[in-house]
Every structure is written in C-alpha cells, then in structure tokens.
C-alpha cells in the first residue's frame, strides 16, 4: 500500500463550522491520508523559514483572508502544489477584477457598472433599475444593497469610495448555481437570499438538470480564472442564464457524494503533480 499523502488544509475558523472543508477533511482521513488543519489567522511564521510547509504534498485553501492568501503564495513560492491557486482565489475575491474578466470573455452577465456612488447615480439609465450594489471585496452576500432609482442611489450612504452596480432581476425566488470540481459540473437550484419564493409553490431546492450549455458555461467560468474548486452563481432570465459571480471552493450543497468527489480530486491531482 502506498504511503499516505501529507495534506495541509488552510481554513479560516468560520469555515470549519460549515460543510466544507469539514467534509473533505473527514473523507480524506477515512481514506487514510495524513491531514493537518491550519488556521492562517491563528498562527505565527518567520519569513524565509519554509519549514511550516516543507512536509506537505499539497495545501488546500478554503477562505479569502489576507492570512490565507499570504500562506498560499508562500507555499507556491516554495514549490508546493496548492488547490486553489492563490492567484485564482484573488481573481474572484476582487469583484471588480472578476467582473472585468467576465465581461471581456463573452460569458453572459447582467449589465454591470463600476464607480463612485454619485457618478453611478448620474450615469446609470433609469430604465436599468433596480440595481444591486456590491462591495469590491464582499463575500457570503455581505454588504449587498438593492436600490430602486437614481435618487435612491444618490442618497445611499455607501461605506467605500467605489462600488460595483449590477442590474437586479426579480426571480421566482430561486437562484441557479453551477458547482465545479475540475471539469465535473453540477447544476443546483437554491433559494435566493433576496427573492422570496412566489406563491408558496413547490420547493425547487436541489439538483437541477445539467444541460450541455450549462455544463459548458460552468467549465468556461472555472477555466477563465484557473479554479479547480468553484461555484458559479447564475440567474435565469427571459434572455437566458446570466452569470452573477464566481466563488472559490463553495460548500457544494446538494451535490451528490460531494465529500468523496472532493477527496478523490485532491488525491488524484496531488498524485499527478508528484509524478511530474
């Protein structure tokens, strides 16, 4: 039997209470792998001393803190394999950079604007409202605000110098999410944090049909940012499916056997990296 892989999981404390990376950690240990969990916000390191990462075959990152991004960059500088790569996480952490890349790639997205609140109020056409405002480095739906008119935009007390402003669509209360593990894609419907289900109809939470078009869209989004583990937030409109944003290493809610699939991917990618 081959020796166990030495896998470091960099995870902020807030994520250790969620289904990921906890599910991945449990499954890797069940498979006999040697797993060490590191909270990048509760640790100490000396620059130039690579001993903290020297023994790992791979480091898996779950989170976006400056501490986590710093340790991933450090590990990569030391020649270590990382999942996801630091640059890939950073590219979707910065929502302005992400939106620029999406809009320039031909991926269908809602009309999006970027700038100071006062200028957004002056220049976004009235017919484009309602608009959802997003902080550049927000996550988990924090800091989002829907405004319904130019006047409301002008009177918004926005805490940052600039914002992303994206056309807001009313839906049936459910968002479409595309989850990716490498090139494998799943489609899932999940209740929206903003739109309540209409009329108390059937619960649509759960696995959805994965059409060839959705599968291709998910893969294009992952490859655009170089992500191995990712989720694509989408919205279904009369004009088709639009991509709202992309997240690194989500919880994979309702993806069948997600823990096993994640563990198998990490092991396979690490073994491939070691063989090169």
C-alpha positions as CSV (number, residue, x, y, z in Angstrom):
1,X,0.0,0.0,0.0
2,X,1.3,3.5,-0.9
3,X,2.2,5.9,1.8
4,X,-0.5,8.4,2.8
5,X,-0.4,11.8,1.3
6,X,0.5,14.7,3.5
7,X,-2.3,17.2,3.0
8,X,-2.5,20.6,4.6
9,X,-5.9,22.3,4.8
10,X,-5.7,26.1,5.2
11,X,-9.1,27.1,6.6
12,X,-10.4,30.1,8.4
13,X,-12.2,29.3,11.7
14,X,-15.6,30.5,10.3
15,X,-15.5,27.7,7.6
16,X,-14.7,24.9,10.0
17,X,-18.3,25.0,11.2
18,X,-19.5,24.6,7.6
19,X,-19.9,21.5,5.4
20,X,-16.6,22.4,3.7
21,X,-13.8,21.9,4.2
22,X,-15.0,19.7,7.1
23,X,-16.5,17.1,4.7
24,X,-13.3,17.0,2.7
25,X,-11.2,16.6,5.9
26,X,-13.3,13.7,7.2
27,X,-13.3,11.8,3.9
28,X,-9.5,12.2,3.4
29,X,-8.9,10.8,6.9
30,X,-11.2,7.9,6.2
31,X,-9.1,7.2,3.1
32,X,-6.0,7.0,5.3
33,X,-4.5,10.4,4.2
34,X,-2.4,12.4,6.7
35,X,-4.3,15.7,7.1
36,X,-3.3,18.8,9.1
37,X,-5.6,21.7,9.5
38,X,-4.0,25.2,9.7
39,X,-6.0,28.3,10.7
40,X,-4.0,31.1,8.9
41,X,-5.4,33.7,11.3
42,X,-4.2,31.8,14.4
43,X,-0.5,31.1,13.6
44,X,3.0,32.5,13.6
45,X,5.7,32.3,10.9
46,X,9.2,33.7,10.3
47,X,9.8,35.0,6.8
48,X,12.4,32.9,5.0
49,X,11.7,29.8,7.1
50,X,9.7,27.3,4.9
51,X,9.6,24.6,7.5
52,X,5.8,25.1,8.1
53,X,5.0,23.8,4.6
54,X,8.1,21.7,3.8
55,X,6.5,18.3,4.6
56,X,3.2,18.8,2.7
57,X,2.4,17.2,-0.7
58,X,-0.4,19.7,-1.3
59,X,-2.2,22.5,0.5
60,X,-5.9,23.1,0.1
61,X,-7.3,26.6,0.8
62,X,-10.8,27.4,2.0
63,X,-11.2,31.1,2.6
64,X,-10.1,34.6,1.4
65,X,-8.4,36.2,4.3
66,X,-5.1,38.0,3.7
67,X,-3.5,35.4,6.0
68,X,-4.7,32.5,3.9
69,X,-3.8,34.2,0.6
70,X,-0.4,35.0,2.0
71,X,0.3,31.4,3.1
72,X,-0.8,30.1,-0.3
73,X,1.5,32.5,-2.1
74,X,4.3,31.4,0.3
75,X,3.7,27.7,-0.3
76,X,3.7,28.2,-4.1
77,X,6.9,30.2,-3.9
78,X,8.4,27.2,-2.1
79,X,7.3,24.9,-5.0
80,X,4.2,23.4,-3.3
81,X,1.1,22.3,-5.1
82,X,-2.0,24.3,-4.0
83,X,-5.7,23.9,-4.5
84,X,-7.0,26.5,-5.4
85,X,-4.0,28.6,-6.5
86,X,-3.6,31.9,-4.8
87,X,-3.9,33.9,-8.0
88,X,-7.2,32.1,-8.9
89,X,-8.8,32.9,-5.5
90,X,-7.6,36.5,-5.6
91,X,-9.1,36.9,-9.1
92,X,-12.6,36.2,-7.9
93,X,-12.2,37.7,-4.4
94,X,-11.8,41.1,-6.1
95,X,-15.3,41.5,-7.6
96,X,-14.2,44.4,-9.9
97,X,-11.4,42.3,-11.4
98,X,-13.8,39.3,-11.7
99,X,-16.5,41.4,-13.4
100,X,-13.9,42.9,-15.9
101,X,-12.8,39.4,-16.8
102,X,-16.3,38.0,-17.2
103,X,-17.5,40.9,-19.3
104,X,-14.4,40.7,-21.6
105,X,-14.7,36.9,-22.1
106,X,-18.0,36.7,-23.8
107,X,-19.7,34.9,-20.8
108,X,-23.3,36.2,-20.4
109,X,-23.6,38.6,-17.5
110,X,-26.0,41.3,-16.4
111,X,-25.1,44.8,-17.3
112,X,-22.6,45.9,-14.7
113,X,-21.2,49.3,-13.8
114,X,-18.2,50.4,-11.6
115,X,-17.5,53.7,-9.9
116,X,-18.3,56.2,-7.3
117,X,-21.9,56.3,-6.0
118,X,-22.5,59.9,-7.1
119,X,-21.4,59.1,-10.6
120,X,-23.3,55.9,-10.8
121,X,-26.4,57.8,-9.8
122,X,-25.8,60.3,-12.6
123,X,-24.9,57.9,-15.4
124,X,-26.8,54.6,-15.0
125,X,-30.0,54.9,-17.1
126,X,-33.3,55.0,-15.1
127,X,-34.6,52.0,-17.1
128,X,-31.7,49.8,-15.8
129,X,-33.1,50.0,-12.2
130,X,-33.4,48.2,-9.8
131,X,-29.6,48.0,-9.2
132,X,-27.8,45.8,-6.7
133,X,-24.7,47.4,-5.2
134,X,-21.8,45.2,-4.2
135,X,-18.6,45.9,-2.2
136,X,-15.4,45.1,-4.1
137,X,-14.2,42.5,-1.5
138,X,-17.5,41.3,-0.1
139,X,-18.5,37.6,0.3
140,X,-21.3,35.5,1.6
141,X,-23.9,38.1,0.5
142,X,-22.5,40.6,3.0
143,X,-22.8,44.3,2.1
144,X,-25.2,43.9,-0.8
145,X,-27.8,46.6,-1.3
146,X,-30.7,46.9,-3.8
147,X,-31.6,50.4,-4.9
148,X,-34.7,51.2,-7.0
149,X,-34.0,54.6,-8.6
150,X,-31.3,57.2,-9.4
151,X,-32.5,59.3,-6.4
152,X,-32.1,56.4,-4.0
153,X,-28.7,55.7,-5.4
154,X,-27.6,59.3,-4.9
155,X,-28.8,59.2,-1.3
156,X,-27.1,55.9,-0.5
157,X,-24.5,56.1,2.3
158,X,-22.0,53.7,0.7
159,X,-19.0,52.9,3.0
160,X,-16.4,52.6,0.3
161,X,-15.1,55.0,-2.4
162,X,-16.4,52.8,-5.3
163,X,-18.9,50.0,-5.8
164,X,-20.0,47.5,-8.4
165,X,-23.5,48.2,-9.6
166,X,-25.3,45.4,-11.4
167,X,-28.7,45.2,-12.9
168,X,-31.0,43.3,-10.5
169,X,-33.5,40.7,-11.7
170,X,-36.7,39.7,-9.8
171,X,-36.9,35.9,-10.0
172,X,-39.2,33.1,-8.7
173,X,-37.2,33.0,-5.5
174,X,-34.5,30.6,-6.6
175,X,-31.0,31.0,-8.0
176,X,-29.2,28.6,-10.2
177,X,-25.7,27.5,-9.1
178,X,-23.1,25.6,-11.1
179,X,-20.7,23.7,-8.9
180,X,-17.3,22.6,-10.3
181,X,-14.7,20.1,-9.2
182,X,-12.1,20.2,-12.0
183,X,-14.1,19.6,-15.2
184,X,-17.1,18.0,-13.5
185,X,-20.1,20.3,-13.2
186,X,-23.4,20.1,-11.3
187,X,-26.4,22.3,-11.5
188,X,-28.3,23.1,-8.3
189,X,-31.2,25.4,-7.5
190,X,-31.1,27.2,-4.2
191,X,-33.4,29.7,-2.6
192,X,-32.3,33.3,-3.2
193,X,-31.2,35.5,-0.3
194,X,-33.1,38.3,-1.9
195,X,-36.1,36.9,-3.8
196,X,-38.7,35.0,-1.7
197,X,-40.4,32.0,-3.5
198,X,-43.5,33.2,-5.3
199,X,-46.9,31.9,-4.1
200,X,-45.7,29.2,-1.9
201,X,-45.3,26.7,-4.7
202,X,-43.1,23.6,-4.8
203,X,-39.7,23.7,-3.2
204,X,-37.2,23.8,-6.0
205,X,-34.1,23.4,-3.8
206,X,-31.9,20.6,-5.0
207,X,-30.2,19.1,-8.0
208,X,-31.3,20.6,-11.4
209,X,-31.0,19.3,-14.9
210,X,-27.5,19.8,-16.3
211,X,-27.8,20.8,-19.9
212,X,-24.8,20.7,-22.3
213,X,-25.0,24.5,-22.3
214,X,-24.8,24.8,-18.5
215,X,-22.0,22.3,-18.4
216,X,-20.0,24.3,-20.9
217,X,-20.8,27.5,-19.1
218,X,-19.5,26.1,-15.8
219,X,-16.3,24.8,-17.3
220,X,-15.7,28.1,-19.1
221,X,-16.0,30.0,-15.8
222,X,-13.7,27.7,-14.0
223,X,-11.0,27.8,-16.7
224,X,-11.3,31.6,-17.1
225,X,-9.9,32.0,-13.5
226,X,-7.9,28.8,-13.2
227,X,-10.1,27.4,-10.4
228,X,-10.2,23.8,-9.5
229,X,-12.9,24.0,-6.9
230,X,-15.6,26.7,-7.6
231,X,-19.2,27.7,-7.7
232,X,-20.9,29.9,-10.3
233,X,-23.9,32.0,-9.2
234,X,-26.4,32.3,-12.0
235,X,-29.8,33.8,-12.6
236,X,-32.4,32.5,-15.1
237,X,-33.9,35.3,-17.1
238,X,-36.1,35.7,-20.2
239,X,-32.9,36.3,-22.1
240,X,-31.3,33.1,-20.8
241,X,-28.9,32.2,-18.0
242,X,-26.7,35.0,-16.8
243,X,-23.6,34.7,-14.6
244,X,-23.7,36.9,-11.5
245,X,-20.4,36.0,-9.9
246,X,-17.9,33.1,-9.2
247,X,-16.8,31.8,-5.9
248,X,-13.8,29.7,-4.9
249,X,-14.3,26.4,-3.0
250,X,-18.0,26.6,-2.1
251,X,-20.0,24.2,0.2
252,X,-21.3,22.0,-2.7
253,X,-24.8,22.0,-1.2
254,X,-26.9,19.2,-2.8
255,X,-24.0,17.9,-5.0
256,X,-24.2,14.0,-4.6
257,X,-21.2,12.5,-2.8
258,X,-19.5,15.8,-2.7
259,X,-17.1,14.9,0.1
260,X,-15.9,11.8,-1.8
261,X,-15.6,13.6,-5.1
262,X,-13.6,16.4,-3.5
263,X,-11.3,14.0,-1.7
264,X,-10.8,11.9,-4.8
265,X,-10.0,15.0,-6.8
266,X,-7.4,16.3,-4.3
267,X,-5.7,12.9,-4.1
268,X,-5.7,12.5,-7.9
269,X,-4.3,16.0,-8.6
270,X,-1.7,15.5,-5.9
271,X,-0.5,12.2,-7.3
272,X,-0.4,13.6,-10.8
273,X,1.7,16.6,-9.5
274,X,4.1,14.2,-7.7
275,X,4.5,12.1,-10.8
276,X,5.7,15.1,-12.9
